[in-house]
Structure formats: structure tokens, C-alpha cells
């Protein structure tokens, strides 16, 4: 097919072939050389204001999209960062991505986002796929990976920030908190408030190392604080993480462990479902049953009663990770920080609170 161009009454070139508008088309439309167009795109500070305005107007008029792949090959930079998270529909990870994107976008970086659905094999595939697109940096939720995934990341030769947990052996940069310490803190808190028969409720998929850390921390803390009590753990299984699962977990706790005096949930989502089901059943919270969550979601503040939870700095994790990546991408020789942002046990109305006289 011949490449026949038509100049419309607006001066915008169109094509009868399927080929896209080229840099030469922009140059012809603007009345400048292709080299000037290229310079205006890559180094606008090197062209005059009048020329820059003409080139930009022609880019708009022609619908030209720069070939970033060719530019990336020339500069060995892609201006992209890969973000690998467990689930796109989880607000905690969405908050982190928001913080990450805001920091990176200011410096002209764009995000590639992939979701593993807590499957280590999918994570490995995503790492391979993203590395094939040559990102300038990688943000990844988690510190436990398959041997192959870990080797890929170690050989990537780009800055990497792991997050959402803590480890003594990070691949590169690390920003997060200890899930084990966080669960131990909430178990100790409920113990201090007089609870003696806690049940832990969550989703413990094999690929979710953070959830498994929380479960193990619970059983360890209960064995220490309640040596005569058998640790009670319930798994939502195929129901996943949802308010419906929280209702089901409450049902199971009351059915299998009627002695439960506080339901410690691995997510605020579970806790919200449990609290609402308590309302429907006429179970008083916290008088008849205490309920706690994990994550510090917005819903924790709006439930009635408000939710006792472990608040995690979700957005701050993304912001700090973005700052770390920018520093390392600008200076690959700079050190790889490891920043523990911690957590906070937030006392809500869903657990009773002992006074000095009660203690």
C-alpha cells in the first residue's frame, strides 16, 4: 500500500495507510528540521520559546506520539518503575501505590503495575516480564520470593525496594514494618485489657508470607501469655478477604470456640464484617465480645463501635519507597536504606478498656 498523505483543512496530516505519524511529519507541519523536533522533545531548554511552542502545537495537531522505545535504547533509561503487589483491589496497596506514584510522577517516571494474587509463581512471571521492559527501578510487596525470583531481582542491576514486612536479608532497599511484632502487640494489648480467650481469624494462603507471619506470631504470643490456653486460629479459605468472610469467621468462632472473648482479625475487612454481624445477632461489642482488626483502614474509624486496630502507614510506605528509588536511580552507588516505619495499636470502642482500678 502506498503511503499517501492528505492535508486536511486544519492542516493536520492523515493517512490512508495504517502507519502512525512520524517525527518527520511533525517537522514538516512545524516548518523545522526533524533534529529540531527531536531536540524540543528531549531537551526543550535548548530551543527557543517560539520554536518550542510551534513544535508542541504541531505535535498536538498531528497526534504524534514519540517512540519511547527507541529513545530508551539510546539513553538506556525507560523512565518507568515496576510495582508488584499482591492484589489491586486491596485499599492498603492502592494507598501505597498512590504515595509511590505521586513521588515518582514529579520526576517524570511512570508505573507498570502487576498483581500476583499471592501466587509466588505469578510473582516470578511478573518479574521476568517487567525486567524485559527494562524498568529503572522495582517496588515489590513482600520479602519472601521463590529462589528463581530472588535471583532475577539480584541480577536486575536496578534499584529495588521490598516492602510490607521486615527481614534481616533484603535484596536491596527495604521499607516496611514487622508483621510479627504488630500481631504480638495487639495480642499483648488485648491481654492487658483482661481478655483471656482470644481467637485469631484471617486468610492464610501458602503464598502470603506476611499472613503466615501474623498467624505464627499469634500462636507464639498466646502460648506465652496464656500457657493454659490452646491457640485458636480460623482460616477464611476460599472466601478470601471480605466482609462476608468476616461474618463467616465470626460464625465459626462462636460455633467451634464459644469461650472466645475477643476475635483478633488479620484485617479490618474481616473485623468490620464480624462487628456488623454481631449487631444483627444482638451480640454486644465489646460487652459480650471484643473485636480487633489490622491495617488501620478508613472503615475502622466509621464503624459503630469504632474498631480497635493495628494502624499501618500504608501511603507512607509508598512515599518513602518512591523517595528511596529516586535517590538510587539518580546515584546507583548510593547506599540502600532500610527503613522501619513501624505500626500503632489504635484503641477503639470495639474492645473494653481496663481502668487503673480494674487492672
C-alpha positions in Angstrom: 0.0 0.0 0.0 1.3 3.4 -0.9 1.8 5.9 1.9 -0.4 8.7 0.6 -0.9 11.7 2.9 -3.8 14.1 2.8 -3.6 17.6 4.3 -6.9 18.5 5.8 -8.4 21.9 6.1 -7.0 22.1 9.6 -3.5 21.4 8.3 -3.4 18.0 10.2 -1.9 15.2 8.2 -3.9 12.0 8.0 -3.0 8.6 6.4 -4.8 6.2 4.2 -2.3 3.5 5.4 -2.1 2.2 9.0 1.3 3.8 9.6 1.5 6.3 12.5 2.5 9.9 12.4 6.3 10.2 12.3 8.7 12.8 13.7 9.3 13.9 10.0 5.5 14.7 9.8 5.8 17.0 12.8 8.8 18.7 11.4 7.0 19.3 8.1 4.0 20.7 9.9 6.0 23.0 12.1 8.4 24.1 9.3 11.5 23.0 11.2 14.1 20.2 10.8 13.5 16.7 12.4 16.6 17.3 14.5 14.9 20.4 16.0 11.7 18.5 16.8 13.8 15.8 18.5 15.7 18.4 20.5 12.4 20.1 21.5 11.1 16.8 22.9 14.3 15.6 24.6 15.9 18.9 25.7 13.3 21.8 25.5 15.7 24.1 27.3 17.9 24.1 24.2 15.4 25.6 21.7 13.8 29.0 21.6 10.4 29.6 23.2 8.9 30.3 19.7 10.2 27.1 18.2 9.2 25.1 21.2 5.6 26.4 21.0 5.4 25.7 17.3 6.7 22.1 17.7 4.3 21.4 20.6 1.4 22.8 18.6 2.4 20.6 15.7 2.6 17.6 18.0 -0.9 18.3 19.2 -2.2 18.9 15.6 -0.7 15.7 14.2 -1.3 13.4 17.1 2.3 12.4 17.2 3.4 10.0 19.9 7.2 9.9 20.5 8.8 6.4 20.1 9.9 5.9 23.6 11.4 2.5 22.9 13.9 4.0 20.5 14.7 6.8 23.0 15.1 4.3 25.8 17.6 2.3 23.8 19.6 5.4 23.1 19.6 6.6 26.8 19.5 3.2 28.5 16.7 4.6 30.6 12.9 3.9 30.4 11.5 6.4 32.9 9.4 3.6 34.3 9.2 1.8 37.6 7.6 -1.6 38.0 5.3 -2.1 41.0 4.4 -5.7 42.0 1.6 -6.0 44.6 -0.5 -8.9 45.9 -3.9 -7.5 44.9 -5.0 -4.5 43.0 -8.4 -4.3 44.8 -6.9 -4.0 48.3 -7.1 -0.5 49.6 -3.9 -0.8 51.6 -1.8 -1.5 48.5 -3.8 1.1 46.5 -2.8 3.7 49.2 0.9 2.7 48.8 0.7 3.0 45.0 -0.8 6.4 45.4 2.1 7.6 47.5 4.6 5.9 45.2 3.2 7.4 42.0 2.9 10.9 43.4 6.6 10.9 44.3 7.8 9.4 41.0 5.5 11.3 38.7 7.0 14.6 39.8 10.3 13.4 38.3 8.7 12.1 35.1 8.5 8.4 36.0 5.5 6.2 35.2 4.4 3.0 36.9 3.9 -0.5 35.5 1.7 -2.4 37.9 1.3 -6.1 38.3 -0.8 -8.2 40.7 0.4 -11.6 42.0 -2.8 -12.7 43.7 -0.5 -14.0 46.4 0.9 -16.6 44.0 4.8 -16.9 44.1 4.8 -18.4 40.6 2.9 -15.4 39.2 5.3 -13.0 41.0 8.2 -14.8 39.3 6.5 -14.4 35.9 5.8 -10.7 36.5 9.4 -10.1 37.5 10.6 -11.7 34.2 8.0 -9.7 32.2 8.8 -6.4 33.8 12.6 -6.9 33.5 12.1 -7.5 29.8 10.7 -4.0 29.6 13.8 -2.5 31.3 12.3 -0.5 34.2 14.6 1.9 36.0 13.5 0.6 39.4 11.3 -2.0 41.1 8.9 -1.7 44.1 7.7 -5.1 45.4 5.4 -6.0 48.3 7.0 -8.8 50.3 10.4 -10.1 51.3 9.9 -13.8 50.6 10.3 -14.9 47.0 11.0 -18.1 45.1 14.7 -18.8 44.6 14.4 -18.0 40.9 12.6 -14.7 41.6 15.2 -13.7 44.1 18.0 -14.5 41.7 16.3 -12.4 39.0 15.9 -9.5 41.3 19.5 -9.7 42.5 20.8 -9.8 38.9 18.5 -7.0 37.7 21.0 -4.2 38.2 18.3 -1.7 39.0 17.3 -0.3 42.4 14.8 -2.5 44.2 12.7 -1.7 47.3 10.9 -4.5 49.1 8.1 -3.6 51.4 5.3 -4.5 53.8 7.4 -6.7 56.1 10.8 -6.8 57.7 13.8 -9.0 57.1 17.5 -9.1 58.0 18.4 -10.1 54.4 16.8 -7.7 52.0 17.7 -7.8 48.3 18.3 -4.1 48.2 16.3 -1.3 49.8 13.6 -2.1 52.4 10.7 -0.1 53.8 8.1 -1.6 56.0 7.3 -3.0 59.4 7.4 -6.3 61.3 4.1 -8.2 60.9 5.2 -10.5 63.8 5.8 -7.5 66.1 2.5 -6.0 65.1 0.4 -9.1 65.9 2.3 -9.6 69.1 1.5 -6.0 70.1 -2.3 -6.5 69.6 -2.3 -9.8 71.5 -0.5 -8.1 74.4 -2.9 -5.2 74.2 -6.0 -7.4 74.5 -4.3 -9.4 77.3 -3.7 -6.1 79.2 -7.5 -5.3 78.8 -8.4 -8.5 80.5 -9.1 -10.9 77.6 -8.1 -14.4 78.2 -9.5 -16.5 75.3 -8.5 -14.8 72.0 -9.3 -16.4 68.6 -7.3 -15.3 65.5 -9.2 -15.0 62.2 -7.7 -14.5 58.8 -6.7 -15.8 55.4 -3.5 -17.9 55.4 -2.7 -18.7 51.8 0.6 -20.5 51.3 1.9 -17.7 49.1 1.2 -15.0 51.7 4.2 -15.0 53.9 3.0 -11.9 55.8 -0.3 -13.6 56.8 1.6 -16.7 57.9 3.9 -14.5 60.0 0.9 -13.0 61.7 -0.6 -16.4 62.4 2.7 -17.7 63.8 3.2 -14.6 65.9 -0.3 -15.0 67.4 0.3 -18.7 68.4 3.6 -17.7 70.0 2.2 -14.8 71.9 -0.8 -16.8 73.2 1.4 -19.7 74.3 3.5 -17.2 76.3 0.6 -15.1 77.8 -2.0 -17.9 78.1 0.1 -21.0 78.8 -3.0 -23.0 79.8 -5.0 -22.0 76.7 -4.7 -23.6 73.2 -4.2 -21.1 70.4 -7.4 -20.8 68.3 -6.9 -19.9 64.6 -9.6 -19.8 61.9 -8.9 -19.5 58.1 -11.4 -18.0 55.7 -10.1 -20.3 53.0 -11.8 -19.8 49.6 -13.8 -16.8 50.9 -10.6 -14.8 50.8 -10.6 -11.3 52.4 -14.1 -9.8 52.5 -16.7 -8.7 54.9 -18.7 -11.8 54.1 -15.7 -13.8 55.2 -15.6 -11.8 58.4 -19.2 -12.8 59.1 -18.4 -16.5 58.4 -15.3 -16.3 60.7 -17.5 -15.0 63.5 -19.9 -17.8 62.9 -17.1 -20.3 63.1 -15.6 -18.8 66.2 -18.9 -18.9 68.1 -19.6 -22.4 66.9 -16.2 -24.0 67.4 -14.8 -21.9 70.2 -17.7 -20.5 72.3 -15.3 -19.5 75.0 -13.8 -16.8 72.7 -13.9 -13.4 74.4 -12.0 -11.4 71.7 -11.8 -12.1 68.0 -8.5 -10.8 66.7 -8.8 -10.3 62.9 -5.9 -10.3 60.4 -7.6 -7.4 58.5 -10.0 -4.6 59.3 -12.2 -6.0 56.5 -12.8 -9.2 58.5 -13.3 -7.2 61.7 -15.9 -5.0 60.0 -17.9 -8.0 58.8 -17.7 -9.5 62.3 -18.9 -6.4 64.1 -21.8 -5.9 61.7 -22.8 -9.5 62.2 -22.7 -9.0 65.9 -25.2 -6.2 65.5 -27.5 -8.4 63.6 -27.3 -11.1 66.2 -27.7 -8.8 69.2 -24.2 -9.6 70.4 -22.9 -6.6 72.3 -19.5 -5.3 71.2 -17.4 -5.0 73.4 -19.5 -6.1 76.4 -20.1 -9.7 75.1 -17.3 -10.0 72.6 -14.3 -7.9 71.8 -13.2 -7.5 68.1 -9.9 -6.1 66.7 -8.6 -5.5 63.2 -5.4 -5.0 61.3 -4.4 -2.3 58.8 -6.0 0.9 60.0 -8.5 1.1 57.2 -10.8 4.1 56.9 -13.8 1.9 57.9 -12.2 1.3 61.3 -12.9 4.9 62.3 -16.5 4.9 61.0 -17.8 1.6 62.5 -20.1 1.7 65.5 -18.4 1.0 67.7 -15.1 2.2 66.3 -12.6 -0.5 65.7 -9.5 -1.3 67.8 -6.9 -2.0 65.2 -3.2 -2.0 64.3 -2.7 1.0 62.0 -0.1 0.6 59.3 1.3 3.7 57.4 0.2 2.4 54.0 0.6 5.6 52.0 3.8 6.5 53.8 5.3 3.2 52.7 4.8 4.1 49.1 6.0 7.7 49.5 9.2 6.6 51.3 9.8 3.8 48.7 9.5 6.3 45.9 12.0 8.6 47.5 14.4 5.7 48.0 14.1 4.7 44.4 14.6 8.2 43.1 17.8 8.6 45.1 19.2 5.3 43.9 18.2 5.8 40.3 19.9 9.2 40.4 23.0 7.7 42.1 23.3 3.9 41.7 26.3 4.0 44.0 24.4 5.4 47.0 23.6 3.1 49.9 20.4 1.1 50.1 18.4 2.3 53.1 16.4 0.0 55.3 13.6 1.9 57.0 11.2 0.5 59.6 8.1 2.7 59.6 6.6 0.8 62.5 2.9 0.5 63.4 0.5 1.7 66.0 -2.1 -0.1 68.1 -5.2 2.2 68.0 -7.6 1.7 70.8 -11.2 1.9 69.5 -14.5 1.1 71.1 -14.7 -2.5 69.9 -12.7 -3.7 72.9 -13.2 -2.9 76.6 -10.6 -0.8 78.4 -9.5 -1.6 81.9 -9.1 1.4 84.3 -6.4 1.6 86.9 -8.9 0.1 89.4 -9.6 -2.8 87.1 -6.0 -3.7 86.5 
